[in-house]
Amino acid sequence: MAARTVDAVGEQTPVRHEQQTRTDAELLLAASVLLADAALAVRRTGAGLTAAGASWRVGLQALRRPGWALGTALSAARAMTNPAGLGLAANGGLVGETVRSLGALARQRPAGVAMAVDAFALRIEAAAHEHPNLAAPLAKRLTDAVVAGRRIEALRAARELVALMGVTRTLTTISPVIMELLALAGLLDENPTNDSFAWVTLAGGVPTTEPLFGLPSALVRHLNPGPGRAERTEADAMLARVLARSGNDIVRYIDDISALGNHGLALLRRIACADGTPRHVLLLPGTSFGLLSNSTPQDLVGAFDALLHTDTTYSRSVKQMLTRAGVPEGTELMIVGHSLGGITAMNLACDLDFVSAYRLTHVVTVGSPIDAKRPADPMTQVVSLVNEHDVIPGLDGRGPASANDIPESWIECSWLDETYDYPLSHAPQAYADTLRSGEVPHRARVNELITRYDGEIVGNQPYLLRDK
């Protein structure tokens, strides 16, 4: 299967879809944006009315003008409970959250929630135009059941989908809309504590709570408290062979990251560049999926922490690595990271102290959910490589079904290729193989952007990163 490519800041290469299909998807996304805005406005209105009703100032006015207070209270109550109006729209504060919780238990659907559900449904339908597997009968049965709030039917459809396709292919099939499905599940259950996940996702932000129970991100930070540490180490024979044939080429960089593995190693490269300027390149691998938490920053807890925060054990370890290596302040630096390594690269780009100490010229991420982060230095060139079959890049809230976009100065290179199944679609080897094959034109594009790092490699120093 030939890969389809999309360049977020340039022209689109020919896509095997009719113009009408493309237009339909665009219209669906445009409609979802309008509904999302309306849903968020209704929620804000409900919160404002709730806060006003619970205000001591309103209570004081009620004592002075009881007739006015009674009429106002009745009008507000009708507006906030009438199914033809806002519905049960109370939220915020002790009173609002109590009423909202009771309404959730009674399975009452306020107007704002109904519009939010429709907005998510339109996103899912738009995604199905670009990802036909979502329109297959079983997958559509699953998404329709989630949209309708029929949890038992959704579970049955998911079980049948797994029985037919296996866990990894099922996960890959729904990956374009996984954030929307999680948000819908949270919005339509009887648990009001996880609604924040859905509303933040609807607005295009990065949720700071998990979708099942609404647990806050502070809990993740509590599980990942390490100060970070970096120790020089030596490359083993296999890593040394890979590094010996490396160069200033995005495919070679991804090969190097793959050889580093995801058990705590990172690489600092020193280059005598062709223009006579010494520069450095940092290579940061992604997450180890073996355990929830381990002794290195490259674990699942670290990944969740990095997605939600910028100051993490991984970022602190990298800063210590540069300090221990004696990299002079003002040195030009490029960071290439896969998955969690790419998130960490962006977190460092967001760190004002870091970009004040070093000239971070380029951040190149591979399969990383980074789109909600913004570099402190607007001159930092951000390049994001995304296989659209990869589940991980969509975890920032901006998947193929999202109407939100990246800054105009960023370069996003995305494609669909034959590495359909997750986690294979997320592996650095899969990204390198696709770029190496020439099925997509992005290798030459990225290499052209990083030519200032052309030159002789004069040092490859691996470091072992630890939590403590």
C-alpha positions in Angstrom: 0.0 0.0 0.0 1.4 3.3 -1.0 1.7 5.8 1.8 -0.4 8.9 1.9 1.4 12.0 3.0 0.2 15.3 4.4 2.4 18.3 5.1 0.8 20.6 7.7 2.6 23.7 6.5 2.8 23.0 2.8 0.8 21.6 0.0 -0.9 18.2 0.1 0.3 15.4 -2.0 -2.4 13.6 -4.1 -4.8 11.7 -1.9 -7.0 8.8 -3.0 -10.2 10.4 -2.0 -12.8 12.2 -4.1 -13.2 15.9 -3.6 -16.7 15.4 -2.3 -15.5 13.1 0.5 -12.9 15.7 1.5 -15.5 18.4 1.5 -17.9 16.4 3.6 -15.2 15.8 6.2 -14.4 19.5 6.3 -18.0 20.4 6.7 -18.5 17.9 9.5 -15.5 19.3 11.3 -16.7 22.9 10.8 -20.1 21.9 12.3 -18.4 20.2 15.2 -16.5 23.4 16.0 -19.8 25.4 16.1 -21.4 22.8 18.3 -18.4 22.6 20.6 -18.4 26.4 21.0 -22.1 26.4 21.8 -21.7 23.6 24.3 -18.9 25.4 26.1 -20.9 28.6 26.1 -23.9 26.9 27.6 -21.7 25.4 30.3 -20.2 28.8 31.1 -23.7 30.3 31.3 -24.8 27.6 33.6 -21.8 28.1 35.8 -22.4 31.9 35.8 -26.1 31.5 36.8 -25.2 29.0 39.5 -22.5 31.3 40.9 -24.9 34.3 40.9 -27.6 32.3 42.6 -25.3 31.2 45.4 -23.7 34.7 45.8 -24.1 36.5 49.1 -24.8 39.7 47.2 -27.9 38.1 45.6 -29.0 36.9 49.0 -28.6 40.4 50.4 -30.6 41.8 47.5 -33.3 39.2 48.1 -33.7 40.4 51.7 -34.2 44.0 50.4 -36.3 43.1 47.4 -38.1 39.8 48.0 -40.5 40.2 45.0 -37.6 40.8 42.6 -35.7 37.9 44.1 -38.6 35.4 43.7 -39.2 36.4 40.1 -35.5 36.2 39.3 -35.1 32.8 41.0 -38.1 31.4 39.1 -36.9 32.6 35.8 -33.3 31.3 36.4 -34.7 28.0 37.6 -36.9 27.6 34.5 -34.0 28.5 32.2 -31.7 26.0 33.9 -34.1 23.1 34.2 -36.4 23.4 31.1 -35.4 20.7 28.6 -36.2 23.3 25.9 -33.8 25.7 27.4 -30.4 25.0 29.1 -31.6 21.8 30.6 -30.1 20.9 34.0 -27.2 23.3 33.4 -26.1 24.0 37.0 -22.3 23.5 37.6 -19.5 24.9 39.7 -19.3 25.5 43.4 -20.8 23.3 46.1 -24.5 23.9 45.0 -23.8 23.6 41.3 -21.8 20.4 41.6 -24.3 18.8 44.0 -27.2 19.5 41.5 -25.0 18.3 38.6 -24.1 15.1 40.4 -27.8 14.4 41.2 -28.7 15.1 37.6 -25.9 12.7 36.4 -27.2 10.0 38.7 -30.7 10.5 37.3 -29.2 10.4 33.8 -30.5 13.9 32.9 -28.7 15.3 29.8 -28.3 19.1 29.8 -28.4 21.0 26.6 -24.7 21.7 26.8 -23.9 18.0 27.2 -26.2 17.1 24.3 -24.4 19.6 22.0 -21.0 18.3 23.2 -22.0 14.7 22.4 -23.1 15.8 18.9 -19.8 17.6 18.4 -17.9 14.5 19.3 -20.1 12.4 17.1 -19.4 14.7 14.1 -15.7 14.5 14.8 -15.9 10.7 14.7 -17.9 10.7 11.5 -15.3 13.1 9.9 -12.5 10.8 11.0 -14.3 7.8 9.3 -13.9 9.5 5.9 -10.2 9.5 6.3 -10.0 6.2 8.1 -12.5 3.8 6.5 -11.8 1.1 9.1 -13.9 3.2 11.5 -16.9 2.8 9.2 -16.7 -1.0 9.2 -19.8 -2.5 10.8 -18.3 -3.6 14.2 -16.2 -0.5 14.6 -19.3 1.7 13.8 -21.4 -0.3 16.2 -18.8 0.4 18.9 -18.6 4.2 18.2 -22.4 4.5 17.8 -22.9 2.8 21.2 -20.5 5.1 22.9 -22.1 8.2 21.4 -25.5 6.9 22.5 -24.2 6.2 26.0 -25.1 2.5 25.7 -22.2 1.1 27.7 -23.2 -2.5 27.7 -23.6 -2.6 23.9 -20.3 -0.7 23.6 -18.5 -3.3 25.7 -20.1 -6.1 23.6 -19.0 -4.5 20.4 -15.5 -4.0 21.8 -15.3 -7.6 22.8 -16.4 -8.8 19.4 -14.0 -6.4 17.7 -11.1 -7.8 19.8 -12.2 -11.4 19.1 -12.2 -10.7 15.4 -9.1 -8.5 15.1 -7.0 -8.9 18.3 -6.2 -6.2 20.9 -3.5 -4.3 18.9 -5.5 -4.0 15.7 -8.6 -3.0 17.6 -6.7 -0.3 19.4 -5.2 0.9 16.1 -8.7 0.9 14.4 -10.1 3.3 17.0 -6.9 5.2 17.6 -8.0 8.2 15.4 -10.9 8.9 17.8 -9.7 7.4 21.0 -9.7 10.8 22.8 -13.3 11.4 21.6 -14.4 8.0 22.8 -12.8 8.4 26.2 -14.4 11.9 26.5 -17.8 10.6 25.6 -17.6 7.7 28.1 -16.7 10.2 30.8 -19.3 12.7 29.9 -22.2 10.1 29.7 -21.5 8.0 32.8 -22.9 8.7 36.2 -19.6 9.9 37.6 -19.4 13.7 37.5 -15.8 13.8 38.7 -14.4 12.8 35.3 -16.4 15.3 33.3 -13.4 17.7 33.2 -11.5 15.3 30.9 -14.4 15.5 28.4 -14.8 19.3 28.4 -11.0 19.9 28.1 -10.9 17.5 25.2 -13.9 19.2 23.6 -12.1 22.5 23.8 -9.0 21.1 22.2 -6.8 21.2 25.4 -4.7 18.6 27.2 -6.7 17.0 30.0 -5.1 17.3 33.5 -7.2 14.4 34.8 -7.5 10.8 33.8 -10.7 9.8 32.0 -12.0 7.0 34.3 -12.1 8.5 37.8 -11.1 12.0 37.2 -7.9 11.6 39.2 -5.7 14.8 39.0 -2.3 15.1 37.4 -0.8 15.9 40.8 -1.2 12.3 41.6 1.0 11.3 38.6 3.6 13.9 39.7 3.5 12.3 43.2 4.4 9.0 41.6 7.3 10.5 39.7 9.2 12.6 42.2 12.8 11.8 41.2 15.2 14.7 40.9 16.9 13.1 37.8 20.4 12.0 37.4 22.8 11.4 34.5 25.9 9.2 34.4 28.4 8.7 31.6 28.5 5.2 30.2 30.0 3.4 27.3 28.3 2.1 24.1 28.1 -1.6 23.8 29.3 -3.2 20.5 26.0 -3.1 18.8 25.3 0.5 19.7 28.8 1.5 18.7 28.4 -0.1 15.2 25.1 1.9 14.6 26.7 5.1 15.8 29.7 4.6 13.6 27.6 4.8 10.4 25.4 7.7 11.6 25.2 11.2 10.2 23.1 14.3 9.9 20.1 12.5 8.5 16.7 12.1 10.1 16.6 8.4 9.3 20.1 7.9 10.9 19.0 9.8 13.9 15.9 7.5 14.3 18.2 4.4 13.8 20.4 5.7 16.6 17.5 6.2 18.9 16.3 2.7 18.1 19.7 1.3 19.0 19.8 3.2 22.3 16.7 1.4 23.4 14.3 2.6 26.1 16.0 1.5 29.3 17.5 4.8 30.4 20.1 5.6 27.7 20.3 9.0 25.9 23.1 10.3 23.6 24.9 13.6 23.4 26.6 14.1 20.0 29.2 16.7 19.3 29.6 17.9 15.7 32.3 20.0 14.0 29.9 21.6 11.5 30.9 22.5 8.0 30.6 26.2 8.7 33.2 25.9 11.4 30.8 26.2 14.4 30.7 23.4 17.0 27.2 22.2 17.7 25.5 19.4 19.7 22.6 17.0 19.0 20.7 15.3 21.8 19.0 12.0 21.0 16.2 11.0 23.4 14.4 7.6 23.2 10.8 6.9 24.3 9.0 4.9 26.9 9.7 1.4 28.2 6.3 -0.4 28.4 7.6 -3.2 30.6 6.6 -1.7 33.9 4.4 1.2 35.1 7.4 2.7 36.8 11.1 1.8 36.9 14.4 3.4 38.0 14.7 5.5 34.8 12.7 8.4 33.5 11.6 6.4 30.5 8.6 4.7 32.1 4.8 5.0 31.8 4.5 7.2 34.9 7.2 9.5 33.3 5.2 9.6 30.1 2.0 10.7 31.7 3.9 13.3 33.8 5.7 14.7 30.7 2.4 15.0 28.8 0.9 17.1 31.6 3.9 19.0 32.9 7.2 20.5 31.5 9.4 20.1 34.5 9.9 16.3 34.8 12.4 13.7 35.9 13.4 13.2 32.3 13.9 16.9 31.5 15.9 17.4 34.7 18.1 14.4 33.8 18.8 15.8 30.4 19.8 19.2 31.9 22.1 17.5 34.3 23.5 15.5 31.4 24.5 18.7 29.5 26.0 20.2 32.7 28.1 17.1 33.4 29.3 17.1 29.7 30.4 20.7 30.1 28.4 22.0 27.1 29.1 25.7 27.1 26.2 28.2 27.5 25.1 29.6 24.2 25.9 26.4 22.3 23.5 25.7 19.4 21.6 22.5 20.1 19.2 20.2 18.3 17.1 17.6 20.1 15.6 14.6 18.3 13.2 12.5 20.3 10.9 9.6 19.8 7.6 9.3 21.8 8.4 10.4 25.4 11.8 11.6 24.1 9.9 14.0 21.8 7.6 15.2 24.6 10.7 15.8 26.7 12.4 17.7 23.9 9.3 20.0 23.7 9.3 20.3 27.5 12.9 21.6 27.4 11.9 24.0 24.6 9.2 25.3 26.9 11.7 25.9 29.7 12.7 29.5 29.7 15.9 28.9 31.7 16.9 26.1 29.4 16.5 28.1 26.2 18.3 31.0 27.8 21.3 28.8 28.6 21.4 27.0 25.2 20.3 28.0 21.7 17.8 25.4 20.9 17.5 25.7 17.2 15.5 22.6 16.3 13.2 20.1 18.0 12.4 17.1 15.9 9.8 14.7 17.3 8.9 11.2 16.1 5.5 9.8 17.1 5.1 12.3 20.0 2.0 14.0 21.4 3.4 17.6 21.5 0.8 19.8 19.9 -0.5 21.5 23.1 3.0 22.7 24.0 4.7 25.9 22.8 8.4 26.6 22.8 9.6 29.6 24.8 11.8 30.8 22.0 9.7 31.4 18.8 12.8 30.9 16.7 13.0 27.2 17.7 12.0 25.2 14.6 9.6 22.4 15.5 9.3 19.4 13.2 6.8 16.6 14.0 6.8 13.3 12.2 3.5 11.3 12.6 2.4 7.9 11.3 -1.4 8.3 11.4 -1.8 4.7 12.4 0.2 5.4 15.5 -2.0 5.8 18.6 0.4 7.8 20.7 0.6 11.2 18.9 -3.2 11.7 19.3 -2.9 11.6 23.1 -2.4 15.4 23.2 -6.0 15.9 22.3 -5.3 16.8 18.6 -5.9 13.6 16.7 -7.2 13.3 13.1 -10.7 14.0 14.4 -9.8 17.2 16.1 -10.5 20.6 14.5 -7.6 22.2 16.3 -4.4 23.0 14.5 -0.7 23.6 15.2 1.1 26.9 14.8 1.9 28.0 11.3 5.6 28.0 12.0 5.6 24.3 12.8 6.2 21.6 10.3 4.1 18.5 10.7 4.8 15.6 8.3 2.2 12.8 8.5 1.4 9.7 6.5 -0.4 6.4 6.4 1.7 3.4 5.6 1.6 -0.4 5.9 2.6 -0.5 9.6 -1.0 -0.6 10.6 -0.9 -2.4 14.0 0.0 -0.6 17.2 2.6 -0.9 18.8 4.5 -1.6 15.5 3.2 1.6 14.0 4.7 3.5 17.0 8.1 1.8 16.9 11.1 4.0 15.8 12.1 1.2 13.3 8.8 1.6 11.5 9.2 5.4 11.2 12.8 4.9 10.0 11.8 2.2 7.5 9.0 4.3 5.9 11.2 7.4 5.6 14.1 5.3 4.2 11.8 3.6 1.6 11.0 6.8 -0.2 7.3 6.2 -0.1 6.9 9.6 1.6 9.0 12.6 0.6 9.6 13.9 4.2 13.2 12.6 4.6 14.6 15.1 2.2 12.4 17.9 3.6 13.6 17.4 7.1 17.2 16.9 6.1 17.1 20.2 4.3 15.9 21.9 7.4 18.8 20.7 9.6 21.7 21.3 7.2 23.4 23.6 9.7 24.3 20.4 11.6 26.1 18.9 8.6 29.7 18.2 9.5 32.0 15.7 11.2 30.9 13.8 14.2 33.6 14.3 16.8 31.9 12.8 19.8 29.2 10.3 20.7 28.7 10.1 24.4 25.9 7.9 25.8 24.5 8.7 29.3 22.5 6.6 31.6 19.5 8.6 33.0 18.1 7.7 36.4 15.2 9.0 38.5 17.4 9.4 41.6 
